[in-house]
Amino acid sequence: MVSFNLLVAVALAYVAFLFLIAFAAERRAEQGRDAWMRSSTIYTLSLSIYCTAWTFYGAVGYAARSGLEYLTIYLGPTLVMVGWWWVLRKLVRIGRTHRITSIADLISSRFGKSTALGVIVTLLAVVGTTPYIALQLQSVTFSFSVFAEAAGREWQGTELTVAGLWVAAGLAIFTILFGTRNLDANERHHGIVIAIAVEAVVKLCALLAVGIFVVWGLAGGVRETLALIDASPIAAWKPSGSRWVALTFVSAAAIICLPRMFQVLVVENSDERHLGTASWAFPLYLFAMSLFVVPIAVVGLDRLPAGANPDLFVLTLPLAERREGLAMLSFLGGLSSATSMVIVATIALATMVSNHIVVPAWLSARSDGAMVSGDVRRVVVMARRLSILGVLALGYLYFRLSGGGAALAAIGLISFTGLVQVLPALIGGIFWRGATRWGAAAGLLTGFAVWAWTLFLPSFGEGNLMSATLMAQGPFGIGWLRPYGLLGLTTLDPVVHAILWSLLLNGAVFFLASILTFPTPLERLQGAQFVNVFEHSPGPRAWSTRSAGAEDLLVMSQRIIGASEAQALFQRAARRQGKEGYLPDVTPAFVEALERELSGSVGAATAHAMIGQITEGASVSVEDLIAVADEAAQIMEYSARLEEKSREQERTARALREANAKLTALSIQKDAFLSQISHELRTPMTSIRSFSELLRDGGIGPEGQARYAGIIHDEALRLTRLLDDLLDLAVLENGQVTLNRQEGRLSDLLDRAIAAAGAEGLAVRRNRAREAAVALETDLDRLAQVFINLIANVGKYCAAPRPELRIEVLEVGGRTAVDFIDNGSGIAPEDTELIFEKFSRLTDQGTAGGAGLGLAICREIMARLGGAIGYQPGRGGAAFRVTLPAREALAAE
Amino acid sequence: MAKRVLLIEDEPNIIEAICFILSRDGWTVHTHADGTTALERLAAYPPDVVILDVMLPGRSGYDILQDVRHSPQLRHLPVLMLTARGQAKDRELAERLGVDHFMTKPFSNAEVLERVRALAGP
């Protein structure tokens, strides 16, 4: 006989073993060797948390009581997996795109990140799941008691509750240890998933082993088993059509609405393609789980004493036949079913409670706004741990209150019906853009209330929460409000009645309220993104790993800022993180820095959008948490961002228009420049060609010959000068000029310039002593070139009968300037800006001989020297002021 | 009586060259170097052929040509245009304005002579 202590030791050893597996898996995941953990097999096995202790123990009891009806619980999920997997695919895609952490998060996020909806769904989930957790505690406790009984000592009531407390505490510790190691819910719980996959295998093997033992070991073969079935009361059961339809529907809905199913199906999903495998493999698993249910039930009814609880046949049959090893395996199978469900459900609920209730409350309580990320993370982890304890405490409380008497299947159905109240909001939210938060909230509350009234509260037993009179006559004697006979509909089974009314009213209110209310802008946006998720997000792809993100970012950055620049940038970032190579970790700080870097090239809006495309869903931020806390702020931030983006685009467009105008102007200028050069070159060439032809053809006297040869010579010189000027200007404009610094005096330089300008007949008035006081240290040749140009221009353009030039030295704003003023008619005010441009010869007189490059060259030279040249209107004649370079023009005395 | 050519041009050396070529061939050549007064000069003393430069001080050859073609008195005056701006669009503009012949500098003496003869007619 198995001693009770041995049983406890085995149970503890098994839990320790799971712990080890989970721990090893986490370690491997941390080292990046987790590819096999993200396989479709593991995914399918993790879905098996659908099969809880209810399925493991309860299905047999269900079959013993209600015949084949237990099959509806398998039929629903199978229909969804096979026929409606595209709904699941949409959920998974939405979950991935929007980094959904729970079913409450999905509903809240869809309806404009509504805090209230998150709270409603969370409360609904907690209330709905509590009976289910109690159910698991109950089944584990019962299985212990069965062994105690077999050992010859029947448990008393207190012993049951104490055992239940121990089980709940153990589960809480295990869940806290593994469920709250990572903060980000999108960082999936590798360890837990692997552990529940192992448990899935254990429970399937256990049930199959018991089944095989029953069919071949006890009944004596398949034929004998079939004969037993035919003879049993199960065969005589008349299935109720309405119950079949209602139960199949509820269990179909449950597979997407149960928080724990949503957790493994959507949140823990690492690759959308795994759904494809699961769509046939999971129904197969369910089939295997249900295969021996009826034989075990029939043989149990046949062999065990009449009062035996059919919910425990899986355990009691082997024990009665003294197959202790098999009984132990069966016990472990039941334990696996219960623990895996409780752990995942608790994690899912704890995530909801902390994300939608605790953290928002904490954030709004701390309105000072000064938060560091570490601060929030600590709070979130603590909130999740407390939530886990709270959820299990509630489960235990329900276990105590319900007295542990109700049949497992009944509790399971109550729970299912409560949780599927999310269905209208969920399906409506992802397929109907018109659904609004008011619709969702009203529908959910209606469904919740109807469920509580018609099923949940009565489940505590008549006289516990609802008095017998209330049940029979309705509140205050209002007959049509009777919990089991709403609106006078009394002919239905209570469960079917509750399912029908709750979902019908829920859906109708959801629809009507949605039609009657208007969505907020954020709701509209989220609605569009959810409903059209396949148009908004990239095709099926595994969760992007961090290094792949970095590589994508590098590729994009190279396109924007150039290969070597981008590589250097990434290498620097990687080195700062202590890594070799070009791929740093994609941390928020790095992304922010990169975005700033790229903004310099393509503008902030574009850089943000481009980086967003690549890192979407990869970066961890506090923003998500704050968003939950303050929806209004979120909307404002969103619209501010929209405005900022449109302003940014406007700015970009304007910059582009300006650049385009500049380019057009430049091209026109370039055109005009070429045309000018052509003109300036062709004019002397024309003379040269014409006169050389005359000389060649002969018939010209010696005097003419000499004259024409002289013209040709002068024009050739003019061409040379022009080319020199052009080259000079090009060099100056490109900044390739090397300055040859020398020291000298202004007076000497002006002497040189006047002599070189060749302006005969020009009277020059100057103050040589004042000039001599100015010491220069600059490129004297270049400065002289400017002076020569100015002096020569007077000779060329001054129209006075007796041209005269005044040269004055003066101090202007701490700098020495030299003014050149002639006695001509000056330059028209509208032309004073033009004269420093290339080819801006105003009179176009051939006699002047210049190409209009002189002043342009002067301006370039003065800019290179660090000085300036400008026209001075109102000084009598044409007046130019040359401001000498600041530091070199120090007075000698 | 010798046929008359009016040369509207501002570059002294080119004026000298064209004057020499045409005079030697028996033409009476008058010159005018200013764009603003060119039209008046033409109206006052219409020649048999006009040689018109484009880049003139004061007013461009194109403007003068346009006025010539719009003047009832001068409309049929043969105009030979000479320009140092050798781009295709310059030629197109001149042709659109109704030039009789368009030549790009530098020209050959023989060609100028030949064109002036052709434009003057028999």
Interface residues (C-beta under 8 A of the other chain):
Chain A: L674 S675 S678 H679 E680 L681 R682 T683 M685 T686 S687 I688 R689 S690 F691 E693 L694 D697 I711 D714 E715 T843 D844 Q845 G846 T847
Chain B: D10 E11 P12 N13 I14 E16 A17 I18 F20 I21 M55 L56 P57 T83 A84 R85 G86 Q87 D90 T104 K105 P106 F107 S108 N109 A110
